[in-house]
């Protein structure tokens, strides 16, 4: 099978990481793979793919002035002659629909419950070109059907996988639980709700000692500046360590040295990093925006879900959770058991089934 992947960018991120795992497994199985990004071909994911001898081509579309570069999609498609095209992330999903022949089936991955009205409208207007939407969770599938007006038969739910063995050294750590060594991994964007976390940490009792590591790049500089100033204004800056972007191969060390993971996102599809924290053997707390319904149906006692995503609610939840060490240990054990079964090999097989079905439907 000849598969053309098109994605917005190839820096570290949930969708980018999923593409990485699927593309190189398909490549190893003998499928012909090519990856196109609109920008970011110097990112970690791009470097990994190139090391695996998977061709990566960048269109260099970083502004409106670069939109004519999208015409290259026609030439690349004609030269590669894919059996199927699979796009990822909003901008790639949208633009690809105008530049490929209708004779080639188009698969689009939906990764978030998108709140931005312009994104929703653009997706609605062009949805008929898509053969199948791969939704990362049941929540995203429901959003696609109700908000994007996509028919149910065009939605396929394929949950994220996790690179379980990658976190083996973290799972074997003998963690201390005398003080909170907190960890949050996520881009410094309004979506990830890190301001909610900072405000909640302010109200932890004085006798509960804590430090917090926050890892993630800053695509929204003004928001990142706001977060740092907020920590100063709340008088908690001395307890916060900001690490910016960290290479994936170095990320395990941060999991090893942490004993509580929190991600209070305002919206998500299904954050990979939640599964990674579970696989690393860390107790996890997350807002209910993470598309984890399928996970909770399988094992509801693998993480702590916070429904009302407000600082005062988080503060109380952190205090209660931290004081219940037996519950934390249960969550750790159940999280490890769950993620052991969420392999990228299974995810890849599900993708192959969708590709074959789309090709055979022509």
C-alpha positions in Angstrom: 0.0 0.0 0.0 1.2 3.5 -0.8 0.2 5.9 1.9 0.7 9.7 1.9 0.6 11.4 5.3 0.0 15.1 5.4 0.3 17.0 8.7 0.5 20.6 9.8 3.9 20.3 11.5 6.3 17.7 12.8 7.5 19.1 16.2 6.7 17.1 19.4 3.0 16.8 20.1 0.2 14.3 20.5 -0.9 14.0 16.9 2.6 14.2 15.6 3.7 11.4 18.0 0.8 9.2 16.9 1.8 9.7 13.2 5.4 8.8 14.1 4.4 5.5 15.7 2.0 4.6 12.9 4.2 5.7 10.0 7.3 3.8 11.0 5.4 0.6 11.8 3.7 0.7 8.4 7.1 1.4 6.8 8.6 -1.6 8.7 5.8 -3.8 7.4 6.8 -2.9 3.8 4.2 -0.2 3.0 5.5 2.8 1.0 5.2 5.9 3.2 5.8 9.6 2.5 5.1 12.4 4.9 4.4 16.0 4.0 4.3 18.8 6.6 3.2 22.4 6.1 6.1 23.5 8.3 8.4 22.2 11.1 10.5 19.6 9.2 13.3 20.3 11.7 11.3 19.0 14.6 11.9 15.9 16.6 9.3 13.8 14.8 10.6 14.8 11.4 14.2 13.9 12.5 12.9 10.5 13.8 11.1 9.7 10.5 14.1 10.6 8.4 16.3 8.4 10.5 13.9 5.6 9.7 14.4 6.4 6.0 10.9 7.7 5.6 10.9 10.6 3.2 9.7 13.9 4.6 8.9 16.9 2.5 8.1 20.4 3.8 5.9 22.9 2.0 7.1 25.9 4.1 3.6 27.3 4.7 4.0 29.4 7.7 1.9 32.5 6.7 -0.8 33.6 4.3 1.9 34.7 1.9 3.1 31.1 1.6 -0.3 29.6 0.6 0.9 29.3 -3.1 3.3 26.6 -1.9 0.3 24.4 -1.3 0.2 23.9 -5.1 3.2 21.5 -4.6 0.7 19.1 -3.1 -0.6 18.3 -6.6 2.9 17.6 -7.9 3.9 15.5 -4.9 0.7 13.5 -5.1 1.1 12.9 -8.9 4.7 11.7 -8.4 4.1 9.5 -5.3 0.8 8.1 -6.6 -0.6 7.1 -3.2 -3.4 4.6 -2.7 -4.7 6.6 0.1 -4.0 10.0 1.8 -4.2 10.5 5.6 -4.2 14.0 7.0 -3.7 15.2 10.5 -4.5 18.5 12.4 -6.8 21.2 11.3 -4.8 23.1 8.7 -3.5 20.0 6.9 -7.0 18.5 7.1 -8.5 21.6 5.5 -6.0 22.5 2.8 -5.5 18.9 1.5 -9.1 18.8 0.4 -8.5 21.3 -2.4 -5.4 19.9 -3.9 -5.8 16.2 -4.4 -7.7 14.2 -7.0 -11.1 12.9 -5.9 -10.1 9.5 -7.1 -7.8 9.1 -4.1 -9.6 8.3 -0.8 -8.9 10.9 1.9 -8.8 10.0 5.6 -8.7 12.8 8.2 -7.8 12.4 11.9 -9.8 14.5 14.4 -7.8 15.0 17.6 -9.8 17.6 19.7 -13.2 18.8 20.5 -12.6 22.0 18.7 -14.1 25.2 20.3 -13.1 27.7 17.6 -16.1 28.6 15.4 -14.0 29.3 12.3 -12.4 25.9 12.4 -15.8 24.3 12.8 -17.3 26.2 9.9 -14.4 25.4 7.5 -14.6 21.7 8.5 -18.3 21.6 7.9 -18.1 23.3 4.4 -15.5 20.8 3.1 -16.4 17.6 5.0 -17.9 15.8 1.9 -14.5 15.4 0.4 -13.5 13.1 3.3 -14.0 9.3 3.0 -13.5 8.6 6.8 -12.8 10.6 9.9 -10.6 8.9 12.5 -11.7 10.2 15.9 -9.3 9.8 18.8 -12.1 9.3 21.3 -15.8 8.8 21.6 -16.1 12.4 22.7 -14.5 13.6 19.5 -16.8 11.3 17.5 -19.9 12.7 19.1 -18.5 16.2 18.4 -17.9 15.3 14.8 -21.5 14.1 14.4 -23.3 16.8 16.4 -21.3 19.9 15.6 -19.5 19.1 12.3 -22.6 17.3 10.9 -20.6 14.3 9.9 -22.6 11.1 9.4 -22.0 8.3 12.0 -20.9 5.9 9.3 -18.0 8.2 8.4 -16.6 8.3 12.0 -14.3 5.6 13.3 -13.0 5.8 16.8 -9.3 4.7 17.3 -7.9 5.6 20.7 -4.3 6.6 21.3 -1.6 4.0 22.0 1.3 4.3 24.4 5.0 3.3 24.1 4.8 1.2 27.2 8.4 0.0 27.2 9.8 3.5 26.8 8.7 4.3 30.4 10.0 1.1 32.0 12.7 2.8 34.1 10.2 5.2 35.5 7.8 2.4 36.6 10.6 0.7 38.6 11.4 3.9 40.6 11.0 3.7 44.3 9.0 7.0 44.7 8.9 9.0 47.9 5.5 10.4 48.8 6.5 12.7 51.7 6.2 15.8 49.5 4.6 16.6 46.2 7.0 16.6 43.2 4.4 17.6 40.7 4.7 17.4 36.9 2.7 18.9 34.0 3.6 18.4 30.4 1.8 20.4 27.8 2.2 23.4 25.5 1.9 26.8 27.2 -1.4 27.6 25.7 -4.8 28.6 27.0 -6.1 25.2 26.0 -4.0 23.3 28.5 -5.3 25.3 31.5 -2.0 25.7 33.3 -3.3 29.0 34.8 -6.0 26.9 36.5 -3.3 24.7 38.0 -1.2 27.7 39.3 -4.2 29.2 41.0 -5.1 25.9 42.6 -1.6 25.4 44.0 -1.9 28.8 45.8 -4.5 27.3 48.2 -2.6 24.2 49.2 -2.0 24.2 53.0 1.3 25.5 54.3 2.2 22.0 55.8 1.9 20.4 52.4 5.2 21.0 50.8 5.3 20.9 47.0 7.3 21.8 43.9 6.1 21.7 40.3 7.9 21.1 37.0 6.1 22.5 33.9 7.4 21.2 30.5 6.3 22.5 27.2 7.1 25.0 24.4 5.3 28.4 24.2 3.4 28.8 20.9 1.4 31.5 22.6 4.1 33.8 24.0 1.7 36.3 25.6 0.0 33.5 27.5 3.4 32.1 28.6 4.4 35.5 29.9 1.1 35.7 31.7 1.7 32.3 33.4 5.2 33.3 34.6 3.9 36.6 35.9 0.9 34.9 37.5 3.3 32.6 39.5 5.1 35.7 40.7 1.9 37.5 41.6 0.6 34.4 43.5 3.9 34.2 45.4 4.5 30.6 44.3 7.2 31.3 41.7 9.9 29.8 44.0 8.1 26.4 43.8 7.7 26.4 40.0 10.3 25.2 37.5 9.8 26.0 33.8 11.6 23.8 31.4 10.3 24.8 28.0 10.7 22.1 25.3 12.4 18.9 26.4 13.6 16.2 23.9 11.5 13.1 24.0 14.5 10.8 24.8 15.1 12.9 27.9 11.5 13.1 29.1 11.6 9.9 31.1 13.9 11.4 33.7 11.2 13.9 34.6 8.7 11.2 35.0 11.2 9.3 37.2 11.5 12.3 39.6 7.8 13.1 39.9 5.1 11.6 42.0 1.9 13.4 40.8 0.9 14.3 37.3 -1.8 16.9 36.5 -3.3 18.2 33.3 -6.3 20.6 33.7 -7.0 21.2 30.0 -10.0 23.3 28.9 -10.5 21.0 25.9 -8.8 17.9 24.4 -9.4 15.0 22.2 -7.4 12.3 24.1 -4.1 13.5 25.4 -1.3 11.0 24.9 0.6 12.4 27.8 -2.1 11.1 30.2 -1.5 7.5 29.1 2.3 8.1 29.2 2.1 9.3 32.8 0.1 6.2 33.7 2.7 4.0 31.9 5.4 5.8 33.9 3.8 4.7 37.2 2.7 8.1 38.3 -0.7 8.9 39.9 -2.7 11.1 37.4 -5.2 13.8 37.9 -7.0 15.3 34.8 -9.9 17.4 33.9 -12.9 15.7 32.3 -12.1 17.2 28.9 -9.7 14.5 27.9 -11.9 12.1 26.0 -11.2 9.3 28.4 -14.7 7.8 28.6 -13.6 4.6 26.9 -10.7 4.3 29.4 -12.9 4.9 32.4 -15.4 2.3 31.2 -12.6 -0.2 31.1 -11.1 0.7 34.4 -12.5 3.7 36.3 -9.9 3.4 39.0 -6.8 4.4 37.0 -6.8 8.2 37.4 -8.6 11.0 39.2 -11.0 12.9 37.0 -12.0 16.5 38.0 -15.3 17.4 36.5 -15.6 21.1 37.5 -12.4 22.6 36.1 -12.0 25.4 38.6 -9.0 26.3 40.8 -10.8 25.9 44.1 -12.1 22.5 43.1 -8.7 21.4 42.1 -7.2 22.6 45.4 -9.5 20.4 47.4 -9.1 17.5 45.0 -5.3 17.6 45.3 -5.4 17.7 49.1 -7.9 14.8 49.3 -6.1 12.7 46.7 -2.7 13.2 48.2 -3.9 12.3 51.7 -5.3 9.0 50.4 -2.1 7.0 49.6 -3.9 3.7 49.2 -6.1 5.2 46.5 -3.0 6.7 44.8 -1.3 3.3 44.8 -4.4 1.7 43.4 -4.5 4.2 40.6 -0.8 3.6 39.8 -1.3 -0.2 39.6 -4.4 0.1 37.5 -2.9 2.7 35.2 0.1 0.5 34.5 -2.2 -2.5 33.8 -4.3 -0.4 31.4 -1.5 1.1 29.4 0.2 -2.2 28.9 -2.7 -3.2 26.6 -2.7 0.1 24.7 -0.1 -0.7 22.1 0.7 1.2 19.0 0.8 -2.1 17.2 -2.9 -2.5 17.8 -3.5 1.1 16.8 -1.6 0.5 13.5 -3.7 -2.5 12.7 -6.9 -0.5 13.1 -5.5 2.1 10.7 -4.7 -0.5 8.1 -8.2 -1.9 8.3 -9.7 1.6 7.7 -7.3 2.2 4.8 -8.2 -1.1 3.1 -11.9 -0.4 3.6 -11.6 3.0 2.1 -9.7 1.8 -1.0 -12.1 -1.1 -1.6 -15.1 1.1 -1.4 -14.1 3.0 -4.6 
